């Protein structure tokens, strides 16, 4: 296991180093569309409420990774409350007794984010011209309008219900439906679906003002990136989904979304700033760190630094997003600045580990170590990232179980639906399936719902990983040494 983990870390570090050497940096992003939400604080319980994009867990797993590396002292609990295929009416309609009460409010969230709309607009209504028979065509626009009205009604109920329970609400304007990406087989596009999501985004802005919620802008950011990139490559999609399904973001798309959330909730660039005079070892400035044990001589500058945060490790499969959003400039700056060094190249070691060479002028201006995969602090963060991916996978697996339970809640149409009632219904169906010859193939899904021992074990493991991540992110002091290139540094 240690060998495998070490191999994965090497892949991660190599990817970051390669991008740092070759990646171009985009211009600054547009500001978020609405009210700023305060950052999560220690003691918060955060529920991520949404559909399959939230169910998958990728964008908010990146946000959680950011928080644990940037704020390792903050004790924050997170719950994935996404359900694939869900709508606002699924949460607050027939399944409200289960979905809203038992799947969301039971966690007692102090913060709830809501990203819904992709299913609420009823995408099948947006078939290309000729997709409906002549008799139904006159009713299509009416059905589209009804879908938006239903969304509006239940979104208000959801916001009001969460606030009544004492939760701070952050509305996330939905990710896009990419109908402009040109693919070899370009049929079956839901024409106008993305514009319908724009209506959802506009309503969220209205509700943010009315209900005094936070507001995060995925929609306009992703559209702007698509418009710019598709001029150069019509096959490009900000979603970055290799399956090109036009709905679900891949690693790059989820990274763009995480960036948007972090920007619109007030995150700053600073991992740490270390400024030292190379002539006499004086500390010229520090931010989010403590510098001590400084020394300086013509051939060596050294100091110890305890940084309060870790750099954010970039997942290799999401590195393409660094060309789409200015994440490094705006959210990931770990600056080392050493002035008054003799002209020439200088070698940097941290804790005796070679971390690269830099020019004296480059060091005087300040170098960003956050993208340097060789530093001990980056390697510490990269190991946490691997545990975060395992944690995300366990959470997403449990959401698949909850999705099946939600289906039962809607099917049985009981406003007072609770977990024991669902288990009884599942048990009844499973017995009927088992009696068939051959047994129904879906019996395995039902067994999974009823296997409370396995489910509780997975949830316990997820919690264990979350606790381990915070522990692993605890700051450690590091010894920085600069010597002329080619010297030993001793």
ABEGO torsion letter per residue (X at the ends): XAAAAAAAAAAAAAAAAAAAAABBBBBBBBBBABBBBBBBBBGBBBBBBEBAAAAAGAAAAAAAAAAAAABAABBBBBBBABBBGBBAAAAABAAAAAAAAAAAAAAGBABBBBBBGAAAAGAAAABBBGABBAAAAAAAAAAAAAAAAAAAAAAAAAAAAAAAAGBBBBBBBBBBBBAABBBABABGBBBGAAAAAAAAAAAAAAAAAAAGBBBBBAAAAAAAAAAAAAAABAABBAAGBAAGAGABBBAAAAAAAAAAAAAAAGBBABABBBBBBAAAGBBAEBBGBBBBGBBBBAABBBBBBBBABBBBBBBAAAAAAAAABBAAAAABBBBBBBBGBBBEBBBBBBGGBBAEBBBAAAAAAEBBAAABAABAAAAAAAAAAAAAAAAAAAAAAAAAAAAAAAAAAAAAGBAABBAAAAAAAAAAAAAAAAABOBBBAAAAAAAAAABAAAAAAAAAAAAAAAAAAAAAABBBBBBBBBBBBGBAGX
